Amino acid sequence: MKGLTKLEKQWVLYDVGNSAFVMLCTTIIPIYFKNIATAEGISLADSTAYLSYALSVCTILVALMGPVFGTLADTKGYKKPMFATFFVIGVVGCLSLAIPKEWLAFLVVLVIAKTTYSMSLIFYDSMLADVTVDERMDMVSSHGYAWGYIGSCIPFIACLLLILFAEKLGISGVTATMISFGITGIWWFAVTIPLLKNYNQKHWVEVKGSPVKESFSRLKKVLFKINKDKKVLYFLGAFFFYIDGVYTIIDLATSYGKDVGIDDTHLLLALLLTQIVAFPCSLLFGKFSARFKSEKLIKVCILGYLGIALFALQLDRAWEFWFLAVCVAVFQGAIQALSRSYFARIIPKENSSEYFGFYDIFGKGAAFMGTMLMGISTQLSGSSRTGVGMLAVMFIIGFFLFGKTEKISRSAA
C-alpha cells in the first residue's frame, strides 16, 4: 500500500475484510448449498435457480433500503454509526451460516448476511470522498479492490486447506465448512476495526428538523437532480446493465461451473487464481488511469466481459474454466474500481451517500435482473447456458449507454 495515507490504507482494509466474505459467497457457499440441496433431493438446475432467487431477494432489499438509508447517512454524524450497524449485522450473519442444516433456512441466513453486507458498501463507497481527494480517487479505489482480492486469499486459503484436508484432520467436510464461516467472519471484523476507530465524516448535510423526515425530502431532490443531470443518468443506466453481468458472473460462476461438470477442487482453485491475478491487474488499471481517461478504460473492461460471456457459452472442460477465471481476473477489479471512482467524481460530495444509495440500486440492485434471468432461463431450458447468453446482451446494452455518457463528457469539455 505504498503511497497511501494512513486513512486511505484503513479505508482499503475494509475491502480486504468484506472481500473475504464475497470470496466465501462465490466459492464455498454455492458448493456447500448445492450439496445440502442435492442431499434433500433438489436437482442441480433447481438448486442453481433457488440460489439465484435468493440473491435476487438480496438485491431487491438493497434497492428498497439503499436510497433511504443512504440519504439519511449524509446527515452530520450519521454515516459512521450506520456503516457500523450494517457491518456488524453482516459479520454476525456470516458467522450464523454455520447454524442451518436445511437448504431453505440456509438461504434465509444468506439473504440477511448478503443484504447487510451490500448495505454497508453504500456508506463505505461514499466514504471515498472523505478519505481522499478527486485526483487520487482512481488510484485509491483501485488499491481497495486490488488489496481486497489478495487479502481475501489469506482466510480463503485457510478455509480451503481445512476443507480439502478435513478427513486427515479428523473432521467432516461439513464441519470444516462451518468453521470456514467463522474464520471469514472473524477476519472481516478484525481488519475493519482501524477504519471504525479513525474515520470521521467530512462532508455532510445540515439538518434543522427531523433527520428521517429531511432525508425523504432530500431523496426527492436528488431524484430530480439525477433526472436533470444527463451525464449521471446515462452512466447509471449503463452501469445497471454492464455491472449486472459482472455481479451475476461473480455470484454464480461456481454454480455454473458445477452444472457443466467441473469438479469442486478445480472450481475452488481456479477461483483462488482469480483473486491472485486480479491483484496486479487492478493496480495496473489504477496506473493506466493516470495516462488514459477512465471512460476509455471502462469501455475496454465492458468489451472484455462481453468476450468472457460468449466464451462461457461453450465451456465444458476444466482448463476452459481456468482460462475463464484468469480472463475475469484481468477486468473484475478494474471495472468495479473505475466505476466507483468515476461516479464519485461526477456527483456532489456533500450528497455522496444519497447518490451512492442510487449507485447501489443500479449496481448491486442490477444483479436482481441478472440472477433472476439466470434462474428463470435455467429452469425453463434446463441449462445454465441460456442464462449466460442473456448476460452477453446486458454487456452490449451497457456498452452502448456508456458511449452516450462519454459523448456528454466530451461536449461538456
C-alpha positions as CSV (number, residue, x, y, z in Angstrom):
1,M,0.0,0.0,0.0
2,K,2.9,2.3,-0.7
3,G,1.9,5.9,-1.5
4,L,-1.4,5.8,0.5
5,T,-2.1,7.9,3.6
6,K,-2.9,6.2,6.9
7,L,-6.6,6.9,6.5
8,E,-6.6,5.7,2.9
9,K,-5.0,2.4,4.0
10,Q,-7.6,2.0,6.7
11,W,-10.3,2.6,4.1
12,V,-8.7,0.0,1.8
13,L,-8.7,-2.5,4.7
14,Y,-12.5,-2.7,4.6
15,D,-12.2,-4.0,1.1
16,V,-9.8,-6.6,2.4
17,G,-12.3,-7.7,5.0
18,N,-15.5,-7.7,3.0
19,S,-13.8,-9.3,0.0
20,A,-13.2,-12.4,2.2
21,F,-17.0,-12.7,2.6
22,V,-17.5,-12.1,-1.1
23,M,-15.0,-14.9,-1.9
24,L,-16.8,-17.2,0.5
25,C,-20.1,-16.4,-1.2
26,T,-18.7,-17.0,-4.7
27,T,-16.8,-20.2,-4.0
28,I,-17.5,-22.3,-0.9
29,I,-21.1,-21.2,-0.2
30,P,-22.6,-22.3,-3.6
31,I,-20.9,-25.7,-3.4
32,Y,-22.0,-26.1,0.2
33,F,-25.5,-25.1,-0.6
34,K,-25.8,-27.3,-3.7
35,N,-24.5,-30.2,-1.7
36,I,-27.2,-29.6,1.0
37,A,-29.9,-29.2,-1.6
38,T,-28.8,-32.3,-3.5
39,A,-28.9,-34.3,-0.3
40,E,-32.5,-33.2,0.0
41,G,-33.4,-34.3,-3.5
42,I,-33.1,-31.0,-5.3
43,S,-31.8,-31.2,-8.9
44,L,-28.6,-29.2,-9.9
45,A,-30.6,-26.9,-12.2
46,D,-33.2,-26.2,-9.5
47,S,-30.6,-25.5,-6.8
48,T,-28.9,-23.0,-9.1
49,A,-32.3,-21.4,-9.7
50,Y,-33.1,-21.2,-6.0
51,L,-29.7,-19.7,-5.2
52,S,-30.3,-17.2,-8.0
53,Y,-33.7,-16.3,-6.5
54,A,-32.2,-15.8,-3.0
55,L,-29.6,-13.4,-4.5
56,S,-32.4,-11.6,-6.3
57,V,-34.2,-11.1,-3.0
58,C,-31.0,-9.5,-1.6
59,T,-30.8,-7.0,-4.4
60,I,-34.5,-6.1,-4.1
61,L,-34.0,-5.4,-0.4
62,V,-30.9,-3.2,-1.1
63,A,-32.8,-1.4,-3.9
64,L,-35.6,-0.6,-1.5
65,M,-33.4,0.4,1.5
66,G,-30.4,1.8,-0.2
67,P,-31.6,5.3,-1.2
68,V,-33.4,5.9,2.0
69,F,-30.6,4.9,4.4
70,G,-28.0,6.5,2.0
71,T,-29.8,9.8,2.2
72,L,-30.1,9.6,6.0
73,A,-26.4,8.8,6.2
74,D,-25.4,12.2,4.7
75,T,-26.8,13.8,7.9
76,K,-23.9,15.0,10.1
77,G,-22.7,12.3,12.4
78,Y,-24.9,9.5,10.9
79,K,-22.6,7.8,8.3
80,K,-20.2,6.1,10.7
81,P,-22.8,4.5,13.1
82,M,-25.0,3.4,10.2
83,F,-21.9,1.8,8.5
84,A,-21.0,0.1,11.7
85,T,-24.5,-1.2,12.3
86,F,-24.9,-2.9,8.9
87,F,-21.3,-4.1,9.0
88,V,-21.8,-5.8,12.4
89,I,-25.0,-7.5,11.3
90,G,-23.3,-8.7,8.2
91,V,-20.5,-10.3,10.2
92,V,-23.0,-11.9,12.6
93,G,-24.9,-13.2,9.6
94,C,-21.6,-14.7,8.2
95,L,-20.9,-16.5,11.5
96,S,-24.5,-17.7,11.6
97,L,-24.3,-19.5,8.3
98,A,-22.9,-22.5,10.2
99,I,-26.2,-23.0,12.1
100,P,-28.9,-24.0,9.4
101,K,-28.9,-27.7,8.3
102,E,-31.8,-27.3,5.8
103,W,-31.4,-25.6,2.4
104,L,-34.2,-23.1,2.8
105,A,-33.1,-21.9,6.2
106,F,-29.6,-21.6,4.9
107,L,-30.8,-19.3,2.1
108,V,-32.7,-17.1,4.6
109,V,-29.5,-16.6,6.7
110,L,-27.5,-16.0,3.5
111,V,-30.0,-13.3,2.4
112,I,-29.6,-11.5,5.7
113,A,-25.8,-11.6,5.6
114,K,-25.5,-10.6,2.0
115,T,-28.1,-7.8,2.2
116,T,-26.4,-6.1,5.2
117,Y,-23.0,-6.6,3.6
118,S,-24.3,-4.7,0.5
119,M,-25.9,-2.0,2.6
120,S,-22.6,-1.4,4.4
121,L,-21.0,-0.8,1.0
122,I,-23.3,2.2,0.3
123,F,-21.7,4.0,3.3
124,Y,-18.2,2.6,2.7
125,D,-18.2,3.7,-1.0
126,S,-19.4,7.2,-0.1
127,M,-16.5,7.5,2.4
128,L,-14.1,7.7,-0.5
129,A,-14.9,11.4,-0.8
130,D,-13.9,11.8,2.9
131,V,-10.7,9.9,2.9
132,T,-9.0,11.2,-0.3
133,V,-9.2,13.9,-3.0
134,D,-10.5,13.8,-6.5
135,E,-7.1,13.4,-8.1
136,R,-6.3,10.2,-6.1
137,M,-9.8,8.6,-6.3
138,D,-9.0,6.2,-9.2
139,M,-5.8,5.1,-7.5
140,V,-7.2,4.7,-4.0
141,S,-10.3,2.9,-5.3
142,S,-8.1,0.5,-7.4
143,H,-6.0,-0.2,-4.4
144,G,-9.2,-1.1,-2.5
145,Y,-10.2,-3.8,-5.0
146,A,-6.6,-4.9,-5.5
147,W,-5.8,-5.5,-1.8
148,G,-9.3,-6.8,-1.3
149,Y,-8.5,-9.6,-3.8
150,I,-5.1,-10.6,-2.5
151,G,-6.1,-10.0,1.2
152,S,-9.2,-12.2,0.8
153,C,-6.9,-15.1,-0.2
154,I,-5.5,-15.3,3.3
155,P,-8.7,-16.6,5.1
156,F,-9.8,-18.4,1.9
157,I,-6.6,-20.4,1.7
158,A,-7.0,-21.3,5.4
159,C,-10.6,-22.4,4.7
160,L,-9.7,-24.3,1.5
161,L,-6.9,-26.2,3.3
162,L,-9.3,-27.0,6.1
163,I,-11.9,-28.4,3.7
164,L,-9.5,-30.3,1.5
165,F,-7.7,-32.0,4.4
166,A,-10.8,-32.3,6.6
167,E,-10.6,-36.2,6.8
168,K,-6.9,-36.1,7.7
169,L,-7.7,-33.6,10.5
170,G,-10.4,-36.0,11.8
171,I,-13.4,-33.8,10.9
172,S,-16.1,-33.9,8.3
173,G,-16.2,-31.7,5.2
174,V,-19.4,-30.1,6.6
175,T,-17.7,-29.3,9.9
176,A,-14.7,-27.8,8.1
177,T,-17.1,-25.6,6.0
178,M,-18.9,-24.4,9.2
179,I,-15.5,-23.5,10.7
180,S,-14.7,-21.6,7.5
181,F,-17.7,-19.4,8.1
182,G,-16.3,-18.5,11.5
183,I,-12.8,-17.8,10.1
184,T,-14.2,-15.5,7.4
185,G,-16.4,-13.6,9.8
186,I,-13.6,-13.0,12.3
187,W,-11.3,-11.8,9.6
188,W,-13.9,-9.4,8.2
189,F,-14.4,-7.9,11.7
190,A,-10.8,-7.7,12.7
191,V,-9.5,-5.8,9.6
192,T,-12.3,-3.3,9.8
193,I,-11.5,-2.0,13.3
194,P,-9.0,0.6,12.2
195,L,-11.5,2.3,9.9
196,L,-14.2,2.3,12.6
197,K,-11.8,3.9,15.1
198,N,-10.3,6.6,12.9
199,Y,-12.9,7.6,10.2
200,N,-14.6,10.9,10.5
201,Q,-17.3,12.3,8.2
202,K,-16.0,15.5,6.4
203,H,-18.9,16.1,4.0
204,W,-22.4,16.3,5.2
205,V,-25.8,18.0,5.0
206,E,-27.0,20.2,7.9
207,V,-30.5,19.1,9.1
208,K,-32.7,21.5,11.1
209,G,-35.7,19.3,11.7
210,S,-36.2,15.6,11.9
211,P,-33.3,13.7,10.2
212,V,-35.7,11.0,8.9
213,K,-38.2,13.5,7.5
214,E,-35.5,15.6,6.0
215,S,-33.9,12.5,4.4
216,F,-37.1,11.8,2.4
217,S,-37.2,15.4,1.3
218,R,-33.6,15.3,0.1
219,L,-34.3,12.0,-1.6
220,K,-36.9,13.6,-3.8
221,K,-34.5,16.5,-4.6
222,V,-31.7,14.0,-5.5
223,L,-34.1,12.1,-7.8
224,F,-34.9,15.4,-9.5
225,K,-31.2,16.3,-9.8
226,I,-30.3,12.9,-11.3
227,N,-33.1,13.2,-13.8
228,K,-31.7,16.6,-15.0
229,D,-28.1,15.6,-15.0
230,K,-27.8,13.5,-18.2
231,K,-24.2,12.5,-17.5
232,V,-25.1,10.9,-14.2
233,L,-28.4,9.5,-15.6
234,Y,-26.8,7.8,-18.6
235,F,-23.9,6.5,-16.5
236,L,-26.3,4.9,-14.0
237,G,-28.2,3.4,-17.0
238,A,-25.1,1.9,-18.5
239,F,-23.8,0.8,-15.1
240,F,-27.1,-1.0,-14.4
241,F,-26.6,-3.2,-17.5
242,Y,-22.9,-3.9,-17.5
243,I,-22.4,-4.3,-13.8
244,D,-25.4,-6.7,-13.8
245,G,-23.4,-9.1,-15.9
246,V,-20.3,-8.6,-13.7
247,Y,-22.0,-9.3,-10.4
248,T,-24.0,-12.2,-11.8
249,I,-20.8,-13.9,-13.0
250,I,-19.2,-13.3,-9.6
251,D,-22.2,-14.7,-7.8
252,L,-23.0,-17.7,-10.0
253,A,-19.6,-18.7,-11.6
254,T,-19.1,-21.6,-9.2
255,S,-22.7,-22.8,-9.5
256,Y,-22.5,-22.6,-13.3
257,G,-19.2,-24.5,-13.3
258,K,-20.7,-27.2,-11.2
259,D,-23.6,-27.5,-13.6
260,V,-21.4,-28.1,-16.6
261,G,-19.4,-30.8,-14.8
262,I,-16.3,-29.0,-13.3
263,D,-15.4,-30.8,-10.0
264,D,-15.3,-28.9,-6.7
265,T,-11.5,-28.8,-6.3
266,H,-11.0,-27.3,-9.8
267,L,-13.7,-24.7,-9.1
268,L,-12.1,-23.6,-5.8
269,L,-8.5,-23.5,-7.0
270,A,-9.5,-21.7,-10.3
271,L,-11.4,-19.0,-8.3
272,L,-8.4,-18.7,-5.9
273,L,-6.3,-18.0,-9.0
274,T,-8.8,-15.3,-10.0
275,Q,-8.2,-13.4,-6.7
276,I,-4.4,-13.7,-7.1
277,V,-4.3,-12.5,-10.7
278,A,-6.9,-9.7,-10.0
279,F,-4.5,-8.1,-7.5
280,P,-1.8,-6.9,-10.0
281,C,-4.4,-6.3,-12.7
282,S,-6.4,-3.9,-10.5
283,L,-3.2,-2.0,-9.6
284,L,-2.2,-1.9,-13.3
285,F,-5.5,-0.4,-14.3
286,G,-5.2,2.1,-11.5
287,K,-1.9,3.2,-13.0
288,F,-3.4,3.3,-16.5
289,S,-6.0,5.8,-15.2
290,A,-3.2,8.3,-14.8
291,R,-2.4,8.0,-18.6
292,F,-5.8,7.3,-20.1
293,K,-9.3,8.6,-19.5
294,S,-11.3,6.3,-17.1
295,E,-14.1,6.3,-19.7
296,K,-11.9,4.5,-22.2
297,L,-10.7,2.0,-19.6
298,I,-14.3,1.2,-18.5
299,K,-15.3,0.6,-22.2
300,V,-12.3,-1.8,-22.6
301,C,-13.5,-3.7,-19.4
302,I,-17.1,-4.0,-20.7
303,L,-15.8,-5.4,-24.0
304,G,-13.6,-7.8,-22.1
305,Y,-16.6,-9.1,-20.1
306,L,-18.6,-9.5,-23.3
307,G,-15.9,-11.8,-24.6
308,I,-16.0,-13.7,-21.4
309,A,-19.8,-14.3,-21.5
310,L,-19.5,-15.5,-25.1
311,F,-16.7,-17.9,-24.3
312,A,-18.6,-19.3,-21.3
313,L,-21.4,-20.5,-23.6
314,Q,-19.3,-23.4,-24.8
315,L,-17.5,-24.1,-21.6
316,D,-17.4,-27.8,-20.6
317,R,-13.8,-28.6,-19.7
318,A,-11.7,-27.8,-16.5
319,W,-9.0,-26.0,-18.4
320,E,-11.6,-23.7,-20.0
321,F,-12.8,-22.8,-16.6
322,W,-9.3,-22.0,-15.5
323,F,-8.8,-19.8,-18.6
324,L,-12.0,-18.0,-18.0
325,A,-11.0,-17.4,-14.4
326,V,-7.9,-15.6,-15.5
327,C,-9.8,-13.5,-18.0
328,V,-12.3,-12.5,-15.4
329,A,-9.4,-11.6,-13.1
330,V,-8.0,-9.1,-15.6
331,F,-11.1,-7.0,-15.7
332,Q,-13.1,-7.7,-12.5
333,G,-11.3,-5.3,-10.1
334,A,-10.7,-2.7,-12.8
335,I,-14.4,-2.3,-13.9
336,Q,-15.6,-2.0,-10.3
337,A,-12.9,0.3,-9.1
338,L,-13.0,2.7,-12.1
339,S,-16.8,2.8,-12.0
340,R,-16.8,3.7,-8.3
341,S,-14.2,6.4,-8.6
342,Y,-15.7,7.8,-11.8
343,F,-19.1,8.1,-10.1
344,A,-17.6,9.7,-7.0
345,R,-16.1,12.4,-9.2
346,I,-19.2,13.4,-11.1
347,I,-21.5,13.8,-8.0
348,P,-21.8,16.4,-5.3
349,K,-19.5,15.5,-2.3
350,E,-22.0,16.6,0.3
351,N,-24.6,14.3,-1.1
352,S,-22.3,11.3,-1.7
353,S,-24.3,8.8,0.4
354,E,-27.5,9.8,-1.2
355,Y,-26.1,9.3,-4.7
356,F,-24.3,6.1,-3.7
357,G,-27.6,4.8,-2.5
358,F,-28.8,5.1,-6.1
359,Y,-25.5,3.8,-7.3
360,D,-26.1,0.6,-5.3
361,I,-29.6,0.3,-6.8
362,F,-28.2,0.4,-10.3
363,G,-25.2,-1.7,-9.1
364,K,-25.9,-4.4,-6.6
365,G,-29.6,-3.9,-7.4
366,A,-28.9,-4.6,-11.0
367,A,-27.9,-8.1,-10.2
368,F,-31.6,-8.8,-9.5
369,M,-32.2,-8.8,-13.2
370,G,-29.2,-11.0,-14.0
371,T,-29.7,-13.6,-11.3
372,M,-33.5,-13.7,-11.9
373,L,-32.9,-14.1,-15.6
374,M,-30.3,-16.8,-14.9
375,G,-32.7,-18.6,-12.6
376,I,-35.8,-18.4,-14.8
377,S,-34.0,-19.3,-18.1
378,T,-32.1,-22.2,-16.4
379,Q,-35.4,-23.7,-15.1
380,L,-37.2,-23.2,-18.4
381,S,-34.5,-24.5,-20.6
382,G,-32.9,-27.0,-18.2
383,S,-29.5,-25.5,-19.0
384,S,-27.5,-22.7,-17.3
385,R,-26.0,-21.7,-20.8
386,T,-29.2,-19.9,-21.7
387,G,-28.8,-17.5,-18.8
388,V,-25.2,-16.8,-19.7
389,G,-26.3,-15.8,-23.2
390,M,-28.7,-13.2,-21.6
391,L,-25.7,-11.7,-19.8
392,A,-23.9,-11.1,-23.1
393,V,-26.9,-8.9,-24.2
394,M,-26.6,-6.9,-20.9
395,F,-22.9,-6.1,-21.7
396,I,-23.9,-4.9,-25.2
397,I,-26.6,-2.6,-23.9
398,G,-24.3,-1.3,-21.2
399,F,-21.5,-0.5,-23.7
400,F,-24.0,1.5,-25.9
401,L,-25.3,3.6,-23.0
402,F,-21.8,4.3,-21.6
403,G,-20.9,5.6,-25.1
404,K,-23.7,8.2,-24.5
405,T,-22.1,9.2,-21.2
406,E,-18.7,9.6,-23.0
407,K,-20.3,11.9,-25.6
408,I,-21.8,14.1,-22.9
409,S,-18.4,14.3,-21.2
410,R,-16.8,15.4,-24.4
411,S,-19.4,18.0,-25.2
412,A,-19.3,19.4,-21.7
413,A,-15.5,19.8,-22.0
